[in-house]
Amino acid sequence: MFKKILIANRGEIALRIIRTCKEMGIKTVAVYSTADQDSLHVKFADEAVCIGPPAGKESYLKVQSILAAAEITNAEAIHPGYGFLSENAEFSRICGEHNIKFIGPSPEMIQGMGDKATAKATMIANKVPVVPGSDGVVDNYEDAKKVADETGYPLIIKASAGGGGRGMRVVESEEKFENSFNTCRNEAETVFGNPEVYIEKFVQKPRHIEIQILGDQHGNVIHLGERECSLQRRHQKLLEEAPSPIMTPELRERMGTAAVRAGEAINYEGAGTIEFLVDKDHNFYFMEMNTRIQVEHPVTEEITYVDLVKEQIRVAYGEKIEKKPLKIRGHAIECRINAEDPKFNFRPSPGKLSVFNIPGGHSTRMDTHAYSGYVIPPHYDSMIGKLIVSAPTREEAIKRMRRALEEFIVEGVKTTIPYHLQLMDDEGFQTGEFDTKYLENTFKFKSE
């Protein structure tokens, strides 16, 4: 097994990886910017190397500095976490050139799945259901109009290099298509440096369901069930749960089989997520693949008893995945606790945590790098932790989450805790009757 791993990330995910490494007897190296020198991931790693000033492009995105830190500490592998360089094909390639194992897929896998049009074509070739639309990118208005007429309205135009909810435009009618097509191409060129777009049927009131897969270097791919990720705001997830309230054994079997087939098609190595849209009739369509560990991976861990970070490390070292029947135990919910003020349109609220009392109790987990006295820097994502609970049933998990949120005391900054507390009491959430636009169109946060 690896003797030393460098974690090319920050915050809660860096600390999460360090914990598993310690349990596996692996030494760890933390890298940090000057803004993160007091973060817990720096304190708990065996070694820590400062790699630059606060700005991400000068620290956590600076490949040369990260590789230098790995070389001077004799790290054998790099775990990229999520975000930053985790889905950067060039970084994966450079790690290999320096004989440092990138704990994740190959550059070719990252590149192939990172380009949405290529990913969609791969899925079509391997009989994974996709949303009706163009077979790939559409280069001109005439071809795009033919696809639009065949697909029907409403439809959605997406930038091939887009992500995070950017580079997408919904078109309700034929009259608005030409202007929307040209505008989307221009935006894609400006934002992503790539004007290529593709067209899909717009699935109305869909659920966002993702399937967790694991692949090894020996051609084995398995899935670990689904996660419900429909509760989003501006395409950013706020709450995730597993299993999904809409799932049936038959639907899980079909979606899991499709996800495994997708992984096998590219000989996938590591932890990855196949993301689907599911309509009201339980038809599901491939949306995209994330070639990394997900923020919401703990809910899968809590219901399968599988340490996904440990599996990532084992696979990267060349060990085989153990193939056995999937067992799902109970229900898990994760609330993302962000330093944001929901009363003012989720305005970021960086600052010093004068009080930070995290909840405890049975089957209650808190993944965070913060503590009382810690200063939340303004330079990065506003998430300060993830509160995860599990219970035998979804109803019990909701009650446990409400209790845990009530125990969570934070002073010094505003957080999303009040928002999540109100969501626990929302009828639509409690009954599981929601879609990807529920938080924006139906749920109303009441400011006190």
C-alpha positions as CSV (number, residue, x, y, z in Angstrom):
1,M,0.0,0.0,0.0
2,F,1.0,3.6,-0.5
3,K,3.1,4.9,2.4
4,K,2.4,8.6,1.9
5,I,-0.4,10.5,0.1
6,L,-0.6,14.3,-0.6
7,I,-4.1,15.8,-0.5
8,A,-4.4,18.5,-3.2
9,N,-7.4,20.2,-1.6
10,R,-8.6,22.0,1.4
11,G,-11.3,22.1,4.0
12,E,-13.6,19.3,5.0
13,I,-12.8,17.0,2.1
14,A,-9.0,17.2,2.8
15,L,-9.7,16.3,6.5
16,R,-12.1,13.5,5.4
17,I,-9.3,12.0,3.3
18,I,-6.7,12.4,6.1
19,R,-9.0,10.4,8.5
20,T,-9.2,7.4,6.2
21,C,-5.5,7.5,5.4
22,K,-4.7,7.4,9.2
23,E,-7.0,4.4,9.6
24,M,-5.1,2.7,6.7
25,G,-1.7,3.5,8.2
26,I,-0.8,5.9,5.4
27,K,1.1,9.2,6.1
28,T,-0.5,12.3,4.8
29,V,0.7,15.7,3.4
30,A,-1.6,18.7,3.5
31,V,-1.1,21.6,1.2
32,Y,-2.5,25.0,2.1
33,S,-2.8,28.6,1.1
34,T,-1.9,31.3,3.6
35,A,-5.6,31.8,4.2
36,D,-5.9,28.2,5.4
37,Q,-3.0,28.0,7.8
38,D,-5.4,27.5,10.7
39,S,-7.6,24.9,9.1
40,L,-8.0,21.5,10.7
41,H,-6.7,19.7,7.7
42,V,-3.4,21.4,8.2
43,K,-3.3,20.6,11.9
44,F,-4.1,16.9,11.5
45,A,-1.9,16.0,8.5
46,D,1.5,14.4,9.3
47,E,3.2,17.1,7.2
48,A,1.9,20.4,5.7
49,V,3.3,22.6,2.9
50,C,2.2,26.2,2.2
51,I,1.7,26.5,-1.6
52,G,0.8,30.1,-2.1
53,P,-1.4,33.1,-1.3
54,P,-5.2,32.9,-0.8
55,A,-6.4,33.0,-4.5
56,G,-7.1,29.5,-5.8
57,K,-5.2,30.1,-9.0
58,E,-2.1,30.9,-7.0
59,S,-2.4,27.9,-4.6
60,Y,-4.8,25.0,-5.0
61,L,-4.9,25.3,-8.8
62,K,-1.1,25.8,-9.2
63,V,0.1,22.5,-10.5
64,Q,3.8,23.3,-10.2
65,S,3.5,24.1,-6.5
66,I,1.5,21.0,-5.7
67,L,3.9,18.7,-7.5
68,A,6.9,20.4,-5.8
69,A,5.2,19.7,-2.4
70,A,4.7,16.1,-3.4
71,E,8.4,15.7,-4.5
72,I,10.0,17.3,-1.4
73,T,7.8,15.2,0.9
74,N,8.3,12.0,-1.1
75,A,4.5,11.5,-1.5
76,E,3.8,8.5,-3.7
77,A,0.2,9.5,-4.7
78,I,-2.0,12.6,-4.8
79,H,-5.7,12.6,-3.9
80,P,-7.4,15.6,-5.5
81,G,-10.7,15.5,-3.5
82,Y,-13.5,17.3,-5.4
83,G,-13.4,20.7,-7.1
84,F,-10.0,22.4,-7.9
85,L,-7.9,19.9,-10.0
86,S,-10.0,16.8,-9.4
87,E,-11.3,16.6,-12.9
88,N,-8.3,18.2,-14.7
89,A,-7.0,15.8,-17.3
90,E,-3.8,17.6,-17.6
91,F,-3.0,17.4,-13.9
92,S,-3.7,13.6,-14.0
93,R,-1.3,13.3,-17.0
94,I,1.5,15.4,-15.3
95,C,1.2,13.4,-12.1
96,G,1.8,10.2,-14.2
97,E,4.8,11.8,-15.9
98,H,6.3,12.5,-12.5
99,N,5.7,8.9,-11.3
100,I,3.1,10.1,-8.8
101,K,-0.1,8.1,-8.7
102,F,-3.2,10.3,-9.4
103,I,-6.0,8.8,-7.2
104,G,-8.6,9.0,-9.9
105,P,-9.2,8.1,-13.5
106,S,-6.8,8.4,-16.4
107,P,-6.5,11.7,-18.4
108,E,-8.4,10.1,-21.3
109,M,-11.3,9.1,-19.0
110,I,-11.5,12.6,-17.5
111,Q,-11.3,14.3,-20.9
112,G,-13.8,12.0,-22.5
113,M,-16.4,12.3,-19.8
114,G,-15.7,16.0,-19.1
115,D,-16.9,16.9,-22.6
116,K,-20.6,16.5,-22.5
117,A,-21.1,15.9,-26.2
118,T,-18.4,13.2,-26.2
119,A,-19.9,11.6,-23.1
120,K,-23.3,11.6,-24.6
121,A,-22.1,9.9,-27.8
122,T,-20.3,7.3,-25.6
123,M,-23.5,6.6,-23.8
124,I,-25.5,6.2,-27.0
125,A,-23.0,3.8,-28.4
126,N,-23.3,1.7,-25.2
127,K,-27.1,1.7,-25.0
128,V,-27.3,3.9,-21.9
129,P,-30.6,6.0,-22.2
130,V,-30.0,9.6,-23.1
131,V,-32.3,12.6,-23.4
132,P,-33.5,12.9,-27.1
133,G,-31.7,15.6,-29.0
134,S,-28.6,16.1,-31.1
135,D,-26.1,13.2,-31.4
136,G,-23.3,15.6,-30.6
137,V,-22.4,19.2,-31.0
138,V,-24.3,21.3,-33.6
139,D,-22.1,23.7,-35.5
140,N,-24.6,25.9,-37.3
141,Y,-28.1,27.3,-37.0
142,E,-29.5,25.2,-40.0
143,D,-28.5,21.9,-38.4
144,A,-29.6,23.0,-35.0
145,K,-33.0,24.0,-36.3
146,K,-33.5,20.5,-37.8
147,V,-32.7,18.9,-34.5
148,A,-35.0,21.3,-32.7
149,D,-37.9,20.5,-35.0
150,E,-37.3,16.7,-34.5
151,T,-36.9,17.0,-30.7
152,G,-39.8,19.4,-30.1
153,Y,-40.3,22.1,-27.5
154,P,-39.5,22.9,-24.7
155,L,-35.8,22.1,-25.3
156,I,-32.5,23.1,-23.7
157,I,-29.3,24.3,-25.4
158,K,-26.1,23.4,-23.4
159,A,-22.5,24.4,-23.8
160,S,-20.4,21.3,-24.4
161,A,-17.8,22.6,-22.0
162,G,-20.3,23.9,-19.5
163,G,-20.8,22.9,-15.9
164,G,-22.1,24.0,-12.5
165,G,-25.4,25.2,-14.0
166,R,-23.7,27.6,-16.5
167,G,-23.9,27.6,-20.2
168,M,-27.5,26.4,-20.4
169,R,-30.6,28.0,-22.0
170,V,-34.2,26.6,-22.0
171,V,-36.2,27.4,-25.2
172,E,-40.0,27.3,-24.8
173,S,-41.0,27.9,-28.4
174,E,-39.8,27.9,-32.0
175,E,-40.0,31.7,-32.2
176,K,-37.3,32.0,-29.5
177,F,-35.0,29.4,-30.9
178,E,-32.7,31.3,-33.2
179,N,-31.9,34.1,-30.8
180,S,-31.4,31.6,-27.9
181,F,-29.1,29.4,-30.1
182,N,-26.8,32.3,-31.1
183,T,-26.8,33.8,-27.6
184,C,-25.8,30.5,-26.0
185,R,-23.0,29.9,-28.5
186,N,-21.6,33.4,-27.8
187,E,-21.8,32.8,-24.0
188,A,-20.1,29.5,-24.3
189,E,-17.2,31.1,-26.3
190,T,-16.9,33.9,-23.7
191,V,-17.2,31.8,-20.5
192,F,-15.6,28.5,-21.5
193,G,-13.5,29.4,-24.6
194,N,-15.4,26.9,-26.6
195,P,-18.5,27.8,-28.6
196,E,-19.7,24.3,-29.1
197,V,-23.3,23.5,-28.0
198,Y,-25.7,20.6,-28.2
199,I,-29.5,20.3,-27.9
200,E,-31.7,18.2,-25.7
201,K,-35.3,17.7,-25.0
202,F,-36.2,19.6,-21.8
203,V,-37.5,17.1,-19.3
204,Q,-40.2,18.9,-17.3
205,K,-40.3,18.5,-13.5
206,P,-37.4,15.9,-13.4
207,R,-35.7,14.3,-10.5
208,H,-31.9,14.5,-10.3
209,I,-30.7,11.0,-9.4
210,E,-27.1,9.9,-9.4
211,I,-25.6,6.4,-9.2
212,Q,-22.3,5.8,-7.4
213,I,-20.0,3.5,-9.2
214,L,-16.5,2.1,-8.5
215,G,-14.1,0.7,-11.1
216,D,-10.7,-1.0,-10.7
217,Q,-7.7,-1.5,-12.9
218,H,-8.9,-5.1,-13.7
219,G,-12.0,-4.2,-15.6
220,N,-14.4,-4.6,-12.7
221,V,-17.2,-2.0,-12.2
222,I,-19.9,-2.1,-9.5
223,H,-22.6,0.4,-8.3
224,L,-23.5,1.3,-4.8
225,G,-27.0,2.5,-5.3
226,E,-28.4,6.0,-5.9
227,R,-28.5,9.4,-4.3
228,E,-31.4,11.8,-4.5
229,C,-30.0,15.2,-5.5
230,S,-33.1,17.1,-6.7
231,L,-33.2,19.8,-3.9
232,Q,-31.1,22.4,-5.6
233,R,-30.9,26.2,-5.9
234,R,-29.5,27.6,-9.1
235,H,-28.2,24.1,-10.0
236,Q,-26.3,23.9,-6.7
237,K,-27.3,21.1,-4.3
238,L,-28.4,22.0,-0.8
239,L,-29.6,18.6,0.5
240,E,-29.0,15.0,-0.6
241,E,-30.3,11.7,0.6
242,A,-30.1,8.0,0.0
243,P,-32.0,6.1,-1.1
244,S,-34.2,8.2,-3.2
245,P,-37.9,8.5,-2.1
246,I,-39.0,7.5,-5.6
247,M,-36.8,4.5,-6.0
248,T,-38.2,1.0,-6.5
249,P,-36.1,-2.2,-6.6
250,E,-36.9,-2.5,-10.4
251,L,-35.9,1.0,-11.2
252,R,-32.7,0.7,-9.1
253,E,-31.8,-2.4,-11.0
254,R,-32.3,-0.7,-14.4
255,M,-30.4,2.5,-13.4
256,G,-27.6,0.6,-11.7
257,T,-27.1,-1.7,-14.7
258,A,-27.0,1.3,-17.0
259,A,-24.5,3.0,-14.8
260,V,-22.2,0.0,-14.6
261,R,-22.5,-0.4,-18.4
262,A,-21.4,3.2,-18.7
263,G,-18.4,2.6,-16.5
264,E,-17.4,-0.6,-18.3
265,A,-17.6,1.2,-21.6
266,I,-14.6,3.4,-20.7
267,N,-12.8,0.9,-18.4
268,Y,-13.4,3.3,-15.6
269,E,-11.0,3.4,-12.6
270,G,-11.9,4.9,-9.3
271,A,-15.0,6.4,-7.8
272,G,-17.4,8.1,-10.2
273,T,-21.0,9.2,-10.5
274,I,-23.4,8.7,-13.3
275,E,-26.0,11.4,-13.2
276,F,-29.5,10.9,-14.5
277,L,-32.7,12.9,-15.0
278,V,-35.8,10.8,-14.1
279,D,-39.2,11.9,-15.3
280,K,-42.6,11.3,-13.6
281,D,-43.0,7.9,-15.5
282,H,-39.6,6.7,-14.2
283,N,-37.9,7.0,-17.5
284,F,-34.3,8.0,-16.9
285,Y,-31.8,9.8,-19.1
286,F,-28.0,10.2,-18.8
287,M,-27.1,13.7,-18.0
288,E,-23.3,13.7,-17.2
289,M,-20.6,11.8,-15.4
290,N,-18.5,13.2,-12.5
291,T,-15.1,11.5,-12.5
292,R,-14.3,12.2,-8.8
293,I,-15.6,11.8,-5.3
294,Q,-18.8,13.7,-4.8
295,V,-19.5,16.2,-2.0
296,E,-22.5,14.1,-1.0
297,H,-20.7,10.7,-0.9
298,P,-21.3,10.3,2.9
299,V,-25.0,9.4,2.4
300,T,-23.9,6.4,0.3
301,E,-21.3,5.4,2.9
302,E,-23.9,5.5,5.7
303,I,-26.3,3.1,4.0
304,T,-23.8,0.8,2.5
305,Y,-21.1,0.7,5.2
306,V,-18.5,1.3,2.4
307,D,-15.7,3.9,2.9
308,L,-15.5,5.4,-0.6
309,V,-12.2,7.2,0.0
310,K,-10.6,3.9,1.2
311,E,-11.9,2.2,-2.0
312,Q,-10.4,5.0,-4.1
313,I,-7.0,4.5,-2.5
314,R,-7.2,0.7,-2.8
315,V,-8.2,0.8,-6.5
316,A,-5.4,3.4,-7.2
317,Y,-2.9,1.0,-5.7
318,G,-4.1,-1.8,-8.0
319,E,-6.3,-3.8,-5.7
320,K,-9.5,-5.4,-6.9
321,I,-13.0,-4.4,-6.0
322,E,-15.0,-6.9,-4.1
323,K,-18.1,-7.8,-6.0
324,K,-21.0,-8.7,-3.8
325,P,-24.7,-8.1,-3.7
326,L,-25.7,-4.5,-2.8
327,K,-27.2,-4.1,0.7
328,I,-28.9,-0.9,1.6
329,R,-29.4,-0.3,5.3
330,G,-31.9,2.4,6.3
331,H,-31.9,6.0,5.1
332,A,-29.4,8.9,5.2
333,I,-29.7,12.6,4.7
334,E,-27.0,15.3,4.3
335,C,-27.5,19.0,4.7
336,R,-24.8,21.3,3.4
337,I,-24.0,23.9,6.0
338,N,-22.9,27.0,4.2
339,A,-21.7,30.4,5.6
340,E,-24.5,32.1,3.7
341,D,-27.5,34.2,4.7
342,P,-30.8,32.7,3.3
343,K,-32.7,35.9,4.4
344,F,-30.7,37.9,1.8
345,N,-30.6,35.6,-1.2
346,F,-27.9,33.3,0.3
347,R,-25.4,36.2,0.5
348,P,-21.9,34.8,1.5
349,S,-21.1,35.4,5.2
350,P,-17.4,34.9,5.9
351,G,-15.9,35.8,9.2
352,K,-14.9,34.4,12.6
353,L,-16.8,31.6,14.3
354,S,-17.2,32.9,17.8
355,V,-19.3,29.9,18.7
356,F,-19.3,26.6,16.8
357,N,-21.1,23.8,18.6
358,I,-21.6,20.8,16.4
359,P,-24.4,18.2,17.0
360,G,-23.7,14.7,18.2
361,G,-25.8,11.7,19.2
362,H,-26.7,8.4,17.6
363,S,-26.0,8.1,13.9
364,T,-25.1,11.7,13.6
365,R,-22.0,12.7,11.6
366,M,-20.4,16.1,11.0
367,D,-17.7,16.5,8.3
368,T,-16.1,19.9,8.8
369,H,-12.7,21.6,9.1
370,A,-14.1,24.4,11.2
371,Y,-14.1,25.1,15.0
372,S,-14.8,27.8,17.5
373,G,-12.4,30.7,16.7
374,Y,-11.8,29.6,13.1
375,V,-12.0,32.3,10.5
376,I,-14.0,31.4,7.4
377,P,-12.0,33.0,4.5
378,P,-13.9,34.8,1.7
379,H,-11.8,33.3,-1.0
380,Y,-13.4,29.9,-1.5
381,D,-16.7,28.0,-1.6
382,S,-18.9,29.0,1.4
383,M,-19.5,25.5,2.6
384,I,-18.2,25.0,6.2
385,G,-19.4,21.5,6.7
386,K,-21.8,18.7,6.0
387,L,-24.3,17.3,8.6
388,I,-25.2,13.7,7.9
389,V,-27.7,11.6,9.8
390,S,-28.9,8.0,9.3
391,A,-31.9,6.0,10.6
392,P,-33.9,2.9,9.8
393,T,-36.5,4.9,7.9
394,R,-36.7,8.2,6.0
395,E,-39.3,9.5,8.5
396,E,-36.9,8.8,11.4
397,A,-34.0,10.3,9.5
398,I,-35.9,13.5,9.0
399,K,-36.7,13.7,12.7
400,R,-33.1,13.0,13.6
401,M,-31.9,15.7,11.2
402,R,-34.3,18.2,12.7
403,R,-33.0,17.4,16.2
404,A,-29.4,17.7,15.0
405,L,-30.0,21.0,13.3
406,E,-31.5,22.3,16.5
407,E,-28.4,21.4,18.4
408,F,-26.2,23.1,15.9
409,I,-25.1,26.5,17.3
410,V,-23.1,28.9,15.2
411,E,-22.4,32.5,16.1
412,G,-20.3,35.0,14.3
413,V,-21.6,34.3,10.8
414,K,-24.9,33.6,9.1
415,T,-25.5,30.0,8.0
416,T,-28.1,27.9,6.1
417,I,-29.1,26.1,9.3
418,P,-32.5,28.0,9.6
419,Y,-33.2,27.2,6.0
420,H,-32.7,23.5,6.5
421,L,-34.8,23.5,9.7
422,Q,-37.8,24.9,7.8
423,L,-37.2,22.4,5.0
424,M,-37.5,19.5,7.5
425,D,-41.0,20.7,8.3
426,D,-42.0,21.2,4.7
427,E,-44.8,18.9,3.5
428,G,-43.4,18.4,0.0
429,F,-40.1,17.4,1.4
430,Q,-41.6,15.1,4.0
431,T,-43.7,13.3,1.4
432,G,-40.9,13.2,-1.1
433,E,-42.9,15.0,-3.7
434,F,-40.4,17.4,-5.2
435,D,-38.3,18.0,-8.4
436,T,-35.2,20.0,-9.3
437,K,-37.1,23.3,-9.3
438,Y,-38.9,22.7,-6.0
439,L,-36.8,25.0,-3.8
440,E,-37.0,27.8,-6.4
441,N,-40.6,27.6,-7.3
442,T,-42.5,26.0,-4.4
443,F,-40.6,26.0,-1.1
444,K,-40.8,29.4,0.6
445,F,-38.2,30.3,3.3
446,K,-39.8,32.4,6.0
447,S,-37.5,35.1,7.4
448,E,-37.9,35.5,11.1
